[in-house]
Amino acid sequence: MEELVDETKSFANVYKKVRDEGLIGSICKTCANKINVLNAMVEQQLPLCDELSGHPSMAKYMEQGFEIQIF
């Protein structure tokens, strides 16, 4: 996670723009915790979702008209 905000990395400005424009819909709270980035997500004030036993529910996206595809 530190690499995304490291201003010496070439992609840091892209990440900052995406984050600042609110294009990150949600972060899975359980997954963020599992890979030890939960505190960093909270510090960056990213939207954490945990409606489904700690994971985001896909139902809210389907209600908004998104189609869920499994690859």
Wavefront OBJ file of the C-alpha trace (Angstrom):
o trace
v 0.000 0.000 0.000
v 2.867 2.332 0.717
v 3.906 2.165 -2.934
v 0.597 3.659 -4.084
v 1.182 6.846 -2.132
v 4.952 6.987 -2.663
v 5.394 10.135 -4.752
v 8.647 8.781 -6.218
v 6.686 6.027 -8.012
v 5.466 6.797 -11.519
v 1.886 5.670 -10.835
v 1.402 7.540 -7.544
v -0.100 10.560 -9.295
v -2.655 8.348 -11.080
v -3.658 6.685 -7.819
v -3.967 10.086 -6.117
v -6.211 11.376 -8.899
v -8.439 8.288 -8.808
v -8.677 8.480 -5.013
v -9.265 12.245 -4.900
v -11.988 12.097 -7.554
v -13.874 9.480 -5.537
v -13.586 6.768 -8.177
v -12.882 4.025 -5.638
v -16.328 2.618 -4.888
v -15.412 0.442 -1.954
v -12.657 -1.474 -0.251
v -13.423 -4.909 1.139
v -12.859 -4.559 4.874
v -12.116 -8.261 5.378
v -9.613 -8.423 2.518
v -7.918 -5.179 3.582
v -7.543 -6.584 7.068
v -6.225 -9.908 5.746
v -3.444 -8.252 3.724
v -2.639 -5.802 6.545
v -3.663 -2.581 4.793
v -6.834 -1.804 6.757
v -5.201 0.995 8.763
v -3.839 2.563 5.568
v -7.333 2.454 4.009
v -8.808 4.151 7.062
v -6.035 6.781 7.085
v -6.750 7.544 3.417
v -10.467 7.775 4.201
v -11.353 5.208 1.550
v -14.874 3.730 1.678
v -14.796 0.419 3.538
v -17.612 -2.041 2.929
v -18.526 -5.020 5.054
v -22.243 -5.658 4.516
v -21.824 -9.372 3.801
v -19.899 -10.989 6.668
v -17.103 -8.464 6.280
v -17.209 -8.309 2.479
v -19.059 -5.863 0.205
v -22.450 -6.997 -1.021
v -22.810 -7.172 -4.788
v -26.562 -6.546 -4.447
v -26.081 -2.790 -4.105
v -24.177 -2.689 -7.386
v -26.818 -4.792 -9.141
v -29.531 -2.435 -7.841
v -27.601 0.430 -9.458
v -27.724 -1.384 -12.803
v -24.274 -2.954 -12.823
v -23.906 -6.466 -14.191
v -21.716 -8.807 -12.169
v -19.556 -11.033 -14.350
v -17.489 -13.969 -13.204
v -14.408 -14.770 -15.206
l 1 2 3 4 5 6 7 8 9 10 11 12 13 14 15 16 17 18 19 20 21 22 23 24 25 26 27 28 29 30 31 32 33 34 35 36 37 38 39 40 41 42 43 44 45 46 47 48 49 50 51 52 53 54 55 56 57 58 59 60 61 62 63 64 65 66 67 68 69 70 71
